[in-house]
């Protein structure tokens, strides 16, 4: 009886281990890999308004700072409130269906736009736009790329687990590389509360 048990245990040995490893690898590759446009553990959303930075920058000749600016106390204004948009869009400025939708759904109702924030950071992270714009002298483009020239907002791809944006959240390694490159402080307390 004991010999039968030992023989039975030997049969499953390495083959089962290798098969289990291959299956685990494939499942991980499918669910956590970036080879799919939107991996299964990620969701995809669109912004509530198809906002064109390109129209505002090129046609209206606006600068980033016209809507996104430092407040007098040095805090970042963030995404503009509806009141800022209404300064120019109390009535339609063009004839696009996107603007007509925006005016009907938000301007006429006074409802704030529920923007999806691409750069949402964990609560233990402190990021200062003032330090990067005023002290380091960076331009918006250094971190935000060509966002100011998009005709529509990029798709918001988020992790179903953490709820953070997949591609646009600023990861710590990127911050540390930049701080090292420009010889800025790289201590934990520089960015973490």
N, CA and C atoms as a LAMMPS dump frame, in Angstrom:
ITEM: TIMESTEP
0
ITEM: NUMBER OF ATOMS
579
ITEM: BOX BOUNDS ff ff ff
-5.0000000000000000e+02 5.0000000000000000e+02
-5.0000000000000000e+02 5.0000000000000000e+02
-5.0000000000000000e+02 5.0000000000000000e+02
ITEM: ATOMS id mol type element x y z
1 1 1 N 0.819 -1.195 0
2 1 2 C 0 0 0
3 1 3 C 0.862 1.258 0
4 2 1 N 1.93 1.276 0.811
5 2 2 C 2.818 2.423 0.889
6 2 3 C 3.541 2.624 -0.433
7 3 1 N 3.938 1.518 -1.084
8 3 2 C 4.632 1.622 -2.372
9 3 3 C 3.711 2.194 -3.446
10 4 1 N 2.424 1.806 -3.419
11 4 2 C 1.459 2.332 -4.378
12 4 3 C 1.305 3.849 -4.224
13 5 1 N 1.284 4.321 -2.985
14 5 2 C 1.16 5.751 -2.711
15 5 3 C 2.358 6.513 -3.259
16 6 1 N 3.583 5.99 -3.027
17 6 2 C 4.804 6.641 -3.516
18 6 3 C 4.808 6.681 -5.044
19 7 1 N 4.382 5.574 -5.673
20 7 2 C 4.333 5.508 -7.126
21 7 3 C 3.335 6.531 -7.673
22 8 1 N 2.195 6.673 -7.007
23 8 2 C 1.156 7.627 -7.406
24 8 3 C 1.668 9.065 -7.272
25 9 1 N 2.435 9.351 -6.209
26 9 2 C 2.967 10.694 -6.004
27 9 3 C 3.986 11.049 -7.07
28 10 1 N 4.772 10.101 -7.535
29 10 2 C 5.811 10.353 -8.541
30 10 3 C 5.211 10.71 -9.894
31 11 1 N 4.051 10.127 -10.24
32 11 2 C 3.455 10.336 -11.562
33 11 3 C 3.125 11.798 -11.844
34 12 1 N 2.581 12.532 -10.867
35 12 2 C 2.178 13.918 -11.078
36 12 3 C 3.339 14.884 -11.009
37 13 1 N 4.404 14.605 -10.345
38 13 2 C 5.597 15.403 -10.056
39 13 3 C 5.902 16.579 -10.956
40 14 1 N 6.952 16.443 -11.772
41 14 2 C 7.48 17.553 -12.576
42 14 3 C 6.509 18.006 -13.662
43 15 1 N 5.807 17.072 -14.261
44 15 2 C 4.868 17.432 -15.325
45 15 3 C 3.783 18.376 -14.833
46 16 1 N 3.219 18.058 -13.675
47 16 2 C 2.177 18.918 -13.099
48 16 3 C 2.741 20.282 -12.724
49 17 1 N 3.956 20.301 -12.192
50 17 2 C 4.596 21.567 -11.813
51 17 3 C 4.819 22.446 -13.042
52 18 1 N 5.334 21.857 -14.095
53 18 2 C 5.614 22.616 -15.327
54 18 3 C 4.307 23.091 -15.96
55 19 1 N 3.319 22.214 -16.018
56 19 2 C 2.022 22.601 -16.567
57 19 3 C 1.398 23.729 -15.751
58 20 1 N 1.468 23.618 -14.43
59 20 2 C 0.946 24.677 -13.555
60 20 3 C 1.658 25.991 -13.779
61 21 1 N 2.981 25.944 -13.968
62 21 2 C 3.762 27.159 -14.227
63 21 3 C 3.337 27.79 -15.552
64 22 1 N 3.184 26.983 -16.586
65 22 2 C 2.8 27.5 -17.908
66 22 3 C 1.415 28.139 -17.85
67 23 1 N 0.473 27.482 -17.203
68 23 2 C -0.882 28.035 -17.087
69 23 3 C -0.862 29.347 -16.297
70 24 1 N -0.129 29.383 -15.19
71 24 2 C -0.029 30.614 -14.378
72 24 3 C 0.597 31.739 -15.186
73 25 1 N 1.638 31.416 -15.955
74 25 2 C 2.316 32.423 -16.78
75 25 3 C 1.34 33 -17.813
76 26 1 N 0.596 32.127 -18.499
77 26 2 C -0.342 32.592 -19.524
78 26 3 C -1.467 33.434 -18.93
79 27 1 N -2.011 33.018 -17.802
80 27 2 C -3.069 33.791 -17.145
81 27 3 C -2.538 35.16 -16.734
82 28 1 N -1.359 35.213 -16.145
83 28 2 C -0.741 36.483 -15.756
84 28 3 C -0.465 37.367 -16.951
85 29 1 N 0.006 36.764 -18.033
86 29 2 C 0.347 37.511 -19.243
87 29 3 C -0.916 38.139 -19.835
88 30 1 N -2.006 37.393 -19.838
89 30 2 C -3.267 37.914 -20.394
90 30 3 C -3.851 39 -19.503
91 31 1 N -3.914 38.765 -18.182
92 31 2 C -4.585 39.704 -17.287
93 31 3 C -3.74 40.901 -16.885
94 32 1 N -2.431 40.762 -16.84
95 32 2 C -1.598 41.863 -16.358
96 32 3 C -0.713 42.479 -17.436
97 33 1 N -0.64 41.874 -18.597
98 33 2 C 0.237 42.373 -19.654
99 33 3 C -0.313 43.602 -20.336
100 34 1 N 0.556 44.317 -20.998
101 34 2 C 0.146 45.518 -21.744
102 34 3 C 0.086 45.251 -23.237
103 35 1 N 0.054 43.992 -23.639
104 35 2 C 0.008 43.659 -25.056
105 35 3 C -1.389 43.852 -25.651
106 36 1 N -2.409 43.85 -24.822
107 36 2 C -3.764 44.13 -25.295
108 36 3 C -4.015 45.632 -25.203
109 37 1 N -4.881 46.167 -26.055
110 37 2 C -5.194 47.603 -25.991
111 37 3 C -5.71 47.962 -24.606
112 38 1 N -6.612 47.148 -24.086
113 38 2 C -7.123 47.328 -22.728
114 38 3 C -7.136 45.949 -22.074
115 39 1 N -6.119 45.649 -21.256
116 39 2 C -6.088 44.335 -20.596
117 39 3 C -7.357 44.112 -19.771
118 40 1 N -7.728 42.851 -19.517
119 40 2 C -8.978 42.547 -18.799
120 40 3 C -9.115 43.205 -17.419
121 41 1 N -8.012 43.481 -16.749
122 41 2 C -8.109 44.113 -15.429
123 41 3 C -8.241 45.63 -15.518
124 42 1 N -8.39 46.128 -16.725
125 42 2 C -8.52 47.57 -16.922
126 42 3 C -9.858 47.894 -17.564
127 43 1 N -10.385 49.057 -17.247
128 43 2 C -11.614 49.538 -17.857
129 43 3 C -11.299 50.738 -18.731
130 44 1 N -12.245 51.098 -19.571
131 44 2 C -12.029 52.19 -20.51
132 44 3 C -13.232 53.119 -20.442
133 45 1 N -12.975 54.42 -20.257
134 45 2 C -14.04 55.42 -20.198
135 45 3 C -13.692 56.591 -21.104
136 46 1 N -14.707 57.346 -21.49
137 46 2 C -14.455 58.576 -22.246
138 46 3 C -14.853 59.754 -21.364
139 47 1 N -14.246 60.882 -21.625
140 47 2 C -14.542 62.091 -20.861
141 47 3 C -15.987 62.521 -21.138
142 48 1 N -16.622 63.19 -20.19
143 48 2 C -18.016 63.613 -20.377
144 48 3 C -18.184 64.677 -21.456
145 49 1 N -17.106 65.367 -21.8
146 49 2 C -17.131 66.38 -22.849
147 49 3 C -15.945 66.113 -23.767
148 50 1 N -16.191 66.132 -25.067
149 50 2 C -15.107 65.936 -26.026
150 50 3 C -14.394 67.28 -26.221
151 51 1 N -13.557 67.623 -25.245
152 51 2 C -12.898 68.92 -25.208
153 51 3 C -11.692 68.938 -26.152
154 52 1 N -11.583 69.957 -26.96
155 52 2 C -10.457 70.106 -27.883
156 52 3 C -9.488 71.172 -27.373
157 53 1 N -8.355 70.72 -26.849
158 53 2 C -7.307 71.671 -26.48
159 53 3 C -6.818 72.4 -27.734
160 54 1 N -6.779 71.683 -28.848
161 54 2 C -6.278 72.231 -30.101
162 54 3 C -7.05 73.482 -30.519
163 55 1 N -8.379 73.435 -30.468
164 55 2 C -9.201 74.598 -30.839
165 55 3 C -8.894 75.774 -29.912
166 56 1 N -8.784 75.497 -28.62
167 56 2 C -8.541 76.567 -27.652
168 56 3 C -7.143 77.165 -27.783
169 57 1 N -6.144 76.322 -28.074
170 57 2 C -4.758 76.804 -28.175
171 57 3 C -4.5 77.47 -29.525
172 58 1 N -4.891 76.824 -30.608
173 58 2 C -4.572 77.35 -31.941
174 58 3 C -5.563 78.417 -32.411
175 59 1 N -6.859 78.109 -32.365
176 59 2 C -7.839 79.049 -32.901
177 59 3 C -8.129 80.203 -31.942
178 60 1 N -8.304 79.897 -30.659
179 60 2 C -8.614 80.953 -29.686
180 60 3 C -7.344 81.583 -29.116
181 61 1 N -6.185 81.036 -29.489
182 61 2 C -4.865 81.542 -29.068
183 61 3 C -4.74 81.655 -27.547
184 62 1 N -5.244 80.635 -26.857
185 62 2 C -5.15 80.611 -25.397
186 62 3 C -3.873 79.885 -24.981
187 63 1 N -3.389 80.201 -23.797
188 63 2 C -2.238 79.514 -23.216
189 63 3 C -2.745 78.563 -22.144
190 64 1 N -1.924 77.589 -21.769
191 64 2 C -2.309 76.639 -20.702
192 64 3 C -2.769 77.402 -19.46
193 65 1 N -2.044 78.48 -19.142
194 65 2 C -2.287 79.244 -17.922
195 65 3 C -3.619 79.993 -17.921
196 66 1 N -4.269 80.113 -19.069
197 66 2 C -5.573 80.77 -19.105
198 66 3 C -6.62 79.963 -18.336
199 67 1 N -6.45 78.642 -18.297
200 67 2 C -7.404 77.782 -17.577
201 67 3 C -6.755 77.044 -16.407
202 68 1 N -5.501 76.717 -16.541
203 68 2 C -4.762 75.991 -15.497
204 68 3 C -3.68 76.934 -14.979
205 69 1 N -3.762 77.321 -13.715
206 69 2 C -2.858 78.355 -13.21
207 69 3 C -2.552 78.133 -11.735
208 70 1 N -1.547 78.841 -11.262
209 70 2 C -1.222 78.828 -9.836
210 70 3 C -2.065 79.892 -9.148
211 71 1 N -2.678 79.527 -8.044
212 71 2 C -3.439 80.494 -7.251
213 71 3 C -2.449 81.385 -6.497
214 72 1 N -2.886 82.521 -5.983
215 72 2 C -1.97 83.419 -5.257
216 72 3 C -1.23 82.731 -4.094
217 73 1 N -1.843 81.717 -3.492
218 73 2 C -1.176 81.028 -2.381
219 73 3 C -0.214 79.935 -2.867
220 74 1 N -0.051 79.79 -4.198
221 74 2 C 0.886 78.82 -4.754
222 74 3 C 0.275 77.467 -5.072
223 75 1 N -0.984 77.269 -4.688
224 75 2 C -1.642 75.99 -4.991
225 75 3 C -2.069 75.956 -6.446
226 76 1 N -2.109 74.768 -7.001
227 76 2 C -2.493 74.571 -8.391
228 76 3 C -4.007 74.621 -8.528
229 77 1 N -4.502 75.269 -9.559
230 77 2 C -5.947 75.404 -9.759
231 77 3 C -6.588 74.091 -10.206
232 78 1 N -5.837 73.26 -10.868
233 78 2 C -6.377 71.983 -11.345
234 78 3 C -7.252 72.15 -12.563
235 79 1 N -8.194 71.248 -12.701
236 79 2 C -9.131 71.297 -13.829
237 79 3 C -10.083 72.469 -13.583
238 80 1 N -10.296 73.315 -14.587
239 80 2 C -11.161 74.487 -14.382
240 80 3 C -12.594 74.115 -14.012
241 81 1 N -13.195 74.93 -13.205
242 81 2 C -14.613 74.781 -12.845
243 81 3 C -15.457 75.315 -14.004
244 82 1 N -16.707 74.966 -14.001
245 82 2 C -17.633 75.379 -15.05
246 82 3 C -17.661 76.906 -15.196
247 83 1 N -17.556 77.616 -14.095
248 83 2 C -17.593 79.085 -14.143
249 83 3 C -16.504 79.636 -15.069
250 84 1 N -15.35 78.995 -15.078
251 84 2 C -14.256 79.435 -15.961
252 84 3 C -14.639 79.228 -17.419
253 85 1 N -15.285 78.106 -17.719
254 85 2 C -15.715 77.825 -19.095
255 85 3 C -16.798 78.807 -19.546
256 86 1 N -17.691 79.146 -18.612
257 86 2 C -18.811 80.028 -18.935
258 86 3 C -18.325 81.44 -19.282
259 87 1 N -17.148 81.825 -18.828
260 87 2 C -16.606 83.146 -19.184
261 87 3 C -16.607 83.348 -20.697
262 88 1 N -16.376 82.264 -21.453
263 88 2 C -16.377 82.361 -22.92
264 88 3 C -17.556 81.639 -23.56
265 89 1 N -18.084 80.628 -22.867
266 89 2 C -19.081 79.752 -23.485
267 89 3 C -20.489 79.895 -22.917
268 90 1 N -20.858 81.088 -22.499
269 90 2 C -22.246 81.278 -22.058
270 90 3 C -23.17 81.009 -23.248
271 91 1 N -22.645 81.33 -24.409
272 91 2 C -23.318 81.009 -25.67
273 91 3 C -22.298 80.301 -26.547
274 92 1 N -22.787 79.58 -27.546
275 92 2 C -21.895 78.827 -28.433
276 92 3 C -20.929 79.761 -29.166
277 93 1 N -19.681 79.328 -29.25
278 93 2 C -18.656 80.087 -29.976
279 93 3 C -18.461 79.548 -31.388
280 94 1 N -18.928 78.325 -31.587
281 94 2 C -18.794 77.677 -32.895
282 94 3 C -20.064 76.921 -33.216
283 95 1 N -19.942 75.967 -34.139
284 95 2 C -21.117 75.211 -34.557
285 95 3 C -20.902 73.708 -34.417
286 96 1 N -20.012 73.299 -33.522
287 96 2 C -19.767 71.865 -33.379
288 96 3 C -20.827 71.22 -32.495
289 97 1 N -21.107 69.938 -32.762
290 97 2 C -22.089 69.227 -31.942
291 97 3 C -21.546 69.011 -30.53
292 98 1 N -20.213 68.941 -30.389
293 98 2 C -19.616 68.79 -29.056
294 98 3 C -19.902 70.007 -28.187
295 99 1 N -19.758 71.204 -28.767
296 99 2 C -20.019 72.411 -27.996
297 99 3 C -21.511 72.542 -27.675
298 100 1 N -22.366 72.172 -28.624
299 100 2 C -23.811 72.226 -28.387
300 100 3 C -24.189 71.286 -27.235
301 101 1 N -23.59 70.088 -27.214
302 101 2 C -23.82 69.126 -26.126
303 101 3 C -23.339 69.71 -24.795
304 102 1 N -22.152 70.307 -24.809
305 102 2 C -21.576 70.909 -23.6
306 102 3 C -22.498 71.995 -23.036
307 103 1 N -22.982 72.881 -23.895
308 103 2 C -23.833 73.986 -23.444
309 103 3 C -25.157 73.457 -22.902
310 104 1 N -25.764 72.514 -23.625
311 104 2 C -27.06 71.982 -23.19
312 104 3 C -26.943 71.208 -21.869
313 105 1 N -25.927 70.367 -21.75
314 105 2 C -25.829 69.483 -20.583
315 105 3 C -25.22 70.157 -19.351
316 106 1 N -24.288 71.095 -19.564
317 106 2 C -23.58 71.661 -18.413
318 106 3 C -23.823 73.161 -18.212
319 107 1 N -23.685 73.959 -19.26
320 107 2 C -23.846 75.409 -19.096
321 107 3 C -25.28 75.754 -18.709
322 108 1 N -26.244 75.238 -19.454
323 108 2 C -27.651 75.571 -19.178
324 108 3 C -28.133 75.032 -17.828
325 109 1 N -27.584 73.9 -17.395
326 109 2 C -28.026 73.305 -16.128
327 109 3 C -27.177 73.762 -14.94
328 110 1 N -26.012 74.33 -15.23
329 110 2 C -25.106 74.752 -14.156
330 110 3 C -24.422 73.587 -13.459
331 111 1 N -24.502 72.412 -14.049
332 111 2 C -23.905 71.203 -13.464
333 111 3 C -22.405 71.163 -13.773
334 112 1 N -21.59 70.939 -12.724
335 112 2 C -20.139 70.835 -12.93
336 112 3 C -19.817 69.632 -13.808
337 113 1 N -18.77 69.743 -14.584
338 113 2 C -18.354 68.659 -15.471
339 113 3 C -17.602 67.615 -14.649
340 114 1 N -18.051 66.371 -14.658
341 114 2 C -17.361 65.328 -13.878
342 114 3 C -16.149 64.763 -14.628
343 115 1 N -15.124 65.594 -14.794
344 115 2 C -13.922 65.174 -15.519
345 115 3 C -13.275 63.966 -14.867
346 116 1 N -12.719 63.099 -15.676
347 116 2 C -11.917 61.976 -15.2
348 116 3 C -10.476 62.484 -15.132
349 117 1 N -9.845 62.371 -13.981
350 117 2 C -8.513 62.951 -13.771
351 117 3 C -7.435 61.931 -14.122
352 118 1 N -6.656 62.206 -15.158
353 118 2 C -5.607 61.296 -15.611
354 118 3 C -4.453 61.214 -14.615
355 119 1 N -4.162 62.309 -13.951
356 119 2 C -2.956 62.367 -13.114
357 119 3 C -3.243 62.254 -11.623
358 120 1 N -4.31 61.575 -11.277
359 120 2 C -4.655 61.404 -9.865
360 120 3 C -3.537 60.635 -9.156
361 121 1 N -3.08 61.187 -8.059
362 121 2 C -1.994 60.565 -7.302
363 121 3 C -2.525 60.001 -5.983
364 122 1 N -1.824 59.016 -5.43
365 122 2 C -2.239 58.491 -4.119
366 122 3 C -2.222 59.604 -3.069
367 123 1 N -2.993 59.429 -2.007
368 123 2 C -3.115 60.465 -0.977
369 123 3 C -1.812 60.742 -0.238
370 124 1 N -0.875 59.813 -0.269
371 124 2 C 0.389 60.036 0.441
372 124 3 C 1.427 60.751 -0.426
373 125 1 N 1.025 61.182 -1.614
374 125 2 C 1.962 61.87 -2.515
375 125 3 C 1.604 63.35 -2.593
376 126 1 N 2.623 64.192 -2.466
377 126 2 C 2.443 65.635 -2.63
378 126 3 C 3.201 66.055 -3.874
379 127 1 N 2.499 66.611 -4.831
380 127 2 C 3.143 67.111 -6.043
381 127 3 C 2.887 68.6 -6.128
382 128 1 N 3.947 69.373 -6.278
383 128 2 C 3.82 70.82 -6.336
384 128 3 C 4.069 71.331 -7.755
385 129 1 N 3.018 71.839 -8.392
386 129 2 C 3.209 72.48 -9.693
387 129 3 C 4.063 73.736 -9.53
388 130 1 N 3.887 74.437 -8.412
389 130 2 C 4.648 75.678 -8.188
390 130 3 C 6.146 75.401 -8.218
391 131 1 N 6.579 74.337 -7.55
392 131 2 C 8.013 74.013 -7.526
393 131 3 C 8.525 73.707 -8.928
394 132 1 N 7.732 73.022 -9.712
395 132 2 C 8.178 72.636 -11.043
396 132 3 C 8.095 73.784 -12.057
397 133 1 N 7.077 74.631 -11.933
398 133 2 C 6.926 75.746 -12.87
399 133 3 C 7.775 76.955 -12.49
400 134 1 N 7.744 77.321 -11.227
401 134 2 C 8.435 78.555 -10.792
402 134 3 C 9.901 78.322 -10.44
403 135 1 N 10.181 77.302 -9.643
404 135 2 C 11.565 77.079 -9.205
405 135 3 C 12.387 76.397 -10.295
406 136 1 N 11.863 75.288 -10.837
407 136 2 C 12.604 74.55 -11.874
408 136 3 C 12.469 75.203 -13.246
409 137 1 N 11.427 76.021 -13.441
410 137 2 C 11.242 76.71 -14.72
411 137 3 C 10.743 75.809 -15.843
412 138 1 N 10.109 74.705 -15.502
413 138 2 C 9.606 73.794 -16.528
414 138 3 C 8.391 74.397 -17.227
415 139 1 N 8.195 73.985 -18.452
416 139 2 C 6.989 74.323 -19.203
417 139 3 C 6.031 73.138 -19.077
418 140 1 N 4.755 73.369 -19.261
419 140 2 C 3.733 72.32 -19.123
420 140 3 C 4.063 71.09 -19.972
421 141 1 N 4.588 71.354 -21.151
422 141 2 C 4.87 70.306 -22.127
423 141 3 C 5.86 69.252 -21.616
424 142 1 N 6.751 69.623 -20.706
425 142 2 C 7.765 68.68 -20.222
426 142 3 C 7.107 67.436 -19.633
427 143 1 N 6.011 67.607 -18.892
428 143 2 C 5.334 66.458 -18.275
429 143 3 C 4.061 66.059 -19.018
430 144 1 N 3.368 67.03 -19.573
431 144 2 C 2.074 66.751 -20.194
432 144 3 C 2.157 66.528 -21.693
433 145 1 N 3.354 66.607 -22.256
434 145 2 C 3.538 66.349 -23.684
435 145 3 C 2.698 67.269 -24.545
436 146 1 N 2.138 66.71 -25.573
437 146 2 C 1.365 67.491 -26.554
438 146 3 C -0.129 67.563 -26.214
439 147 1 N -0.466 67.408 -24.939
440 147 2 C -1.871 67.444 -24.514
441 147 3 C -2.566 68.712 -25.006
442 148 1 N -1.867 69.805 -25.04
443 148 2 C -2.438 71.077 -25.467
444 148 3 C -2.785 71.141 -26.943
445 149 1 N -2.468 70.09 -27.694
446 149 2 C -2.749 70.096 -29.13
447 149 3 C -3.662 68.952 -29.544
448 150 1 N -4.266 68.272 -28.559
449 150 2 C -5.189 67.179 -28.864
450 150 3 C -6.53 67.735 -29.322
451 151 1 N -7.141 67.053 -30.299
452 151 2 C -8.481 67.436 -30.746
453 151 3 C -9.564 66.873 -29.845
454 152 1 N -9.229 65.82 -29.114
455 152 2 C -10.163 65.261 -28.141
456 152 3 C -9.344 64.624 -27.023
457 153 1 N -9.931 64.499 -25.856
458 153 2 C -9.185 63.918 -24.738
459 153 3 C -8.828 62.465 -25.013
460 154 1 N -7.661 62.031 -24.538
461 154 2 C -7.319 60.621 -24.701
462 154 3 C -8.298 59.74 -23.923
463 155 1 N -8.43 58.504 -24.356
464 155 2 C -9.297 57.554 -23.657
465 155 3 C -8.753 57.372 -22.245
466 156 1 N -9.63 57.313 -21.294
467 156 2 C -9.249 57.121 -19.898
468 156 3 C -9.25 55.622 -19.616
469 157 1 N -8.063 55.028 -19.516
470 157 2 C -7.919 53.611 -19.216
471 157 3 C -7.492 53.522 -17.758
472 158 1 N -8.277 52.802 -16.952
473 158 2 C -8.01 52.766 -15.52
474 158 3 C -7.945 51.329 -15.013
475 159 1 N -7.233 51.139 -13.933
476 159 2 C -7.14 49.837 -13.292
477 159 3 C -8.436 49.574 -12.534
478 160 1 N -9.032 48.426 -12.753
479 160 2 C -10.252 48.07 -12.033
480 160 3 C -9.96 47.837 -10.546
481 161 1 N -8.701 47.563 -10.209
482 161 2 C -8.33 47.314 -8.818
483 161 3 C -8.055 48.61 -8.061
484 162 1 N -7.166 49.447 -8.61
485 162 2 C -6.768 50.667 -7.887
486 162 3 C -7.595 51.887 -8.267
487 163 1 N -8.28 51.846 -9.403
488 163 2 C -9.064 52.953 -9.963
489 163 3 C -8.185 54.076 -10.522
490 164 1 N -6.861 53.895 -10.523
491 164 2 C -5.971 54.914 -11.081
492 164 3 C -5.841 54.717 -12.586
493 165 1 N -5.557 55.809 -13.286
494 165 2 C -5.365 55.78 -14.719
495 165 3 C -4.151 54.918 -15.057
496 166 1 N -4.257 54.125 -16.13
497 166 2 C -3.187 53.192 -16.472
498 166 3 C -1.949 53.887 -17.026
499 167 1 N -2.114 54.775 -17.971
500 167 2 C -0.958 55.296 -18.686
501 167 3 C -0.509 56.686 -18.259
502 168 1 N -1.351 57.425 -17.612
503 168 2 C -0.988 58.813 -17.374
504 168 3 C -0.665 59.144 -15.931
505 169 1 N -0.819 58.194 -15.032
506 169 2 C -0.429 58.462 -13.655
507 169 3 C 1.1 58.586 -13.615
508 170 1 N 1.579 59.527 -12.863
509 170 2 C 3.017 59.726 -12.779
510 170 3 C 3.578 58.71 -11.797
511 171 1 N 4.423 57.835 -12.289
512 171 2 C 4.989 56.804 -11.428
513 171 3 C 6.271 57.311 -10.768
514 172 1 N 6.547 56.797 -9.583
515 172 2 C 7.648 57.278 -8.767
516 172 3 C 9.004 57.188 -9.492
517 173 1 N 9.225 56.117 -10.244
518 173 2 C 10.522 55.958 -10.932
519 173 3 C 10.766 57.109 -11.903
520 174 1 N 9.702 57.554 -12.567
521 174 2 C 9.834 58.665 -13.522
522 174 3 C 10.223 59.947 -12.786
523 175 1 N 9.592 60.184 -11.644
524 175 2 C 9.915 61.362 -10.841
525 175 3 C 11.377 61.315 -10.377
526 176 1 N 11.779 60.146 -9.888
527 176 2 C 13.135 60.008 -9.354
528 176 3 C 14.196 60.185 -10.44
529 177 1 N 13.923 59.663 -11.636
530 177 2 C 14.874 59.839 -12.75
531 177 3 C 15.032 61.318 -13.086
532 178 1 N 13.913 62.037 -13.125
533 178 2 C 13.951 63.459 -13.463
534 178 3 C 14.675 64.242 -12.362
535 179 1 N 14.37 63.942 -11.105
536 179 2 C 15.042 64.618 -9.992
537 179 3 C 16.542 64.373 -10.053
538 180 1 N 16.947 63.152 -10.37
539 180 2 C 18.381 62.829 -10.463
540 180 3 C 19.021 63.6 -11.621
541 181 1 N 18.346 63.62 -12.76
542 181 2 C 18.857 64.312 -13.95
543 181 3 C 19.101 65.799 -13.677
544 182 1 N 18.181 66.418 -12.935
545 182 2 C 18.29 67.853 -12.672
546 182 3 C 18.837 68.169 -11.286
547 183 1 N 19.384 67.136 -10.627
548 183 2 C 20.01 67.272 -9.309
549 183 3 C 19.079 67.942 -8.296
550 184 1 N 17.802 67.547 -8.332
551 184 2 C 16.812 68.039 -7.369
552 184 3 C 16.767 67.07 -6.189
553 185 1 N 16.297 67.518 -5.036
554 185 2 C 16.217 66.615 -3.879
555 185 3 C 15.397 65.364 -4.202
556 186 1 N 15.907 64.232 -3.756
557 186 2 C 15.247 62.967 -4.044
558 186 3 C 14.909 62.204 -2.768
559 187 1 N 14.778 62.952 -1.663
560 187 2 C 14.451 62.324 -0.388
561 187 3 C 12.983 61.921 -0.382
562 188 1 N 12.658 60.918 0.412
563 188 2 C 11.262 60.454 0.494
564 188 3 C 10.31 61.605 0.842
565 189 1 N 10.711 62.419 1.826
566 189 2 C 9.824 63.491 2.298
567 189 3 C 9.681 64.641 1.309
568 190 1 N 10.448 64.626 0.221
569 190 2 C 10.3 65.66 -0.814
570 190 3 C 8.913 65.549 -1.464
571 191 1 N 8.464 64.327 -1.664
572 191 2 C 7.198 64.103 -2.357
573 191 3 C 6.141 63.381 -1.531
574 192 1 N 6.554 62.724 -0.468
575 192 2 C 5.603 61.935 0.328
576 192 3 C 5.27 62.617 1.639
577 193 1 N 3.964 62.607 1.979
578 193 2 C 3.514 63.234 3.218
579 193 3 C 3.65 62.23 4.34
